[in-house]
Amino acid sequence: MRKIGIEIDISLQEILEELTDLEFYSIEKIIKYEIENIEVVILDIKNPEFEEKIKFFNKKRIPIILLCSRDDNFRKIKSYFKNRLIYDCVYRDDYFEIEKSLEEIFENKAEKQDPEFIREIVINDSYYKAIISLDEIIYIDYCRISRKTGIKIKDGTLYSSKKGFSEVEDKLKSFSYFIKLERGTLINKNLLKEIDYKNEKITFKGGQTLFVSRAKIKFLEEILNLSRNRIEL
């Protein structure tokens, strides 16, 4: 369940709990104990030291919804937007607009996931879902017979995804350690252990192999610069 940090009236909290399927926690509690689990913060402009809290949560890159009245200083609120300190400002009695703003934040987060914080993927097939660490994936390729995208991990397990290779490639292209070796094949360069021209294969840490042409092995050697920061014997 999504967790929201709040500094609002208890009556408003009760209304939001009825309208949404969210968990609400006081600002003081999350600052001390579990700030890393909070996805959004709702602050009220009438509360003391709200500006310091805006700056604090903004530095933590947590979206902020500011509650105000129709009599509050519009110019001041506008400056918060101009300086990108808050995500939205809503009248504190407009419950459905608060709910709408929360939904927008969650939708934006889903669309703009930051690769820096992504460590796992969920493989979705017809009969199972598998949670896999990205650093466990050695290569991804497309099988034209089954018409599925195969995802091979270090222990030798081969998972299949219903998604096409192009869609998988598009989702993983922001991770610099995945290299497109040829059409329908991505490899994890961080797990590469050996390139073998004679037998036309590459070997990964863990012993898994992938057969590729000599031209592709040459291409791989060139782009990886294998001698960089290594002693060549």
Secondary structure, 3 states (H helix, E strand, C coil): CCEEEEECCHHHHHHHHHHCCCEEEEHHHHHHCCHHHCCEEEEECCCCCHHHHHHHHHHCCCCEEEEECCCCCHHHHHHHHHCCCCCEEEECCCHHHHHHHHHHHHHHHHHCCCHHHCCEEEEECCCCEEEEEHHHEEEEEEECCCCEEEEEECCCCEEEECCCHHHHHHHHCCCCCEEEEECCEEEEHHHEEEEECCCCEEEECCCCEEECCHHHHHHHHHHHCCCCCCCCC
